[in-house]
Every structure is written in structure tokens, then in C-alpha cells.
Amino acid sequence: MTTLSIIAVGAVALLHVYFLVLEMFLWDKPFGRKTFGLTPEFAAASKSLAANQGLYNGFLAAGLAWGLCLGAAGYEIKLFFLACVIVAGIFGAITVNRKILWVQAVPGGVALAFVILTR
């Protein structure tokens, strides 16, 4: 079960690195526009906001990586950052797109459950 916990937290961290890349570097590129369903005009106008959002996703990934690097001593850090992931996912689902619940909050919740169960 500990291995599943590490894999789950690592997967959530990698998801947030992916979100960082999408939002900071690909937002106004064809792949980013297609991923988020954006017009070129909207993507250009909102590029700096997306980059800021991507940076926050990077902080979530960094926090989860930090918790993983600490092993058992990083238990509380993993709990905190996974809770942040879940809250951000729920807020995004309510305010932006319901899909965010499934892409961000649910994986965070699964990882959180594994972390708690392997304590």
C-alpha cells in the first residue's frame, strides 16, 4: 500500500507539472488552445493570467515532491498539499468547468486516501 501511496502522490505532482506547462507555456499555442477550447484572441488576452495560474500549479507540484522526498516524515506536508489540490479542484469545478473536479480534485482525493491509509 505504501508503494501505491507514493505512486498516487507522484502522479498528482506530475499532473500539476503538466498543468504548469499547459498554462505557462502552451496556453496560446494550438495544443493549449485546443485543450482549453480557447479562441486565439482570448488566449492572447488571458495569457498572463494563465501563466500565473500555472505557477500556482507548480507550487502544488513542488510541495508534493517535497513531501515525497521526506518519506514518512513528509506525511503532514503531503496531507496539506493534497488538501490544497482538492480545494483548488472543487473551486475550479464550481467556477470554471466541472471537468476540473475529475482531472484535479478526484486524483488528489485518491492520493490523499492512500496517504492516510498507509500511515
Stockholm file with secondary structure:
# STOCKHOLM 1.0

chainA/1-119         MTTLSIIAVGAVALLHVYFLVLEMFLWDKPFGRKTFGLTPEFAAASKSLAANQGLYNGFLAAGLAWGLCLGAAGYEIKLFFLACVIVAGIFGAITVNRKILWVQAVPGGVALAFVILTR
#=GR chainA/1-119 SS CHHHHHHHHHHHHHHHHHHHHHHHTSTTSHHHHHHHTCCHHHHHHTHHHHHHHHHHHHHHHHHHHHHHHTGGGGHHHHHHHHHHHHHHHHHHHHHTCTHHIIIIIHHHHHHHHHHHHTC
#=GC SS_cons         CHHHHHHHHHHHHHHHHHHHHHHHTSTTSHHHHHHHTCCHHHHHHTHHHHHHHHHHHHHHHHHHHHHHHTGGGGHHHHHHHHHHHHHHHHHHHHHTCTHHIIIIIHHHHHHHHHHHHTC
//
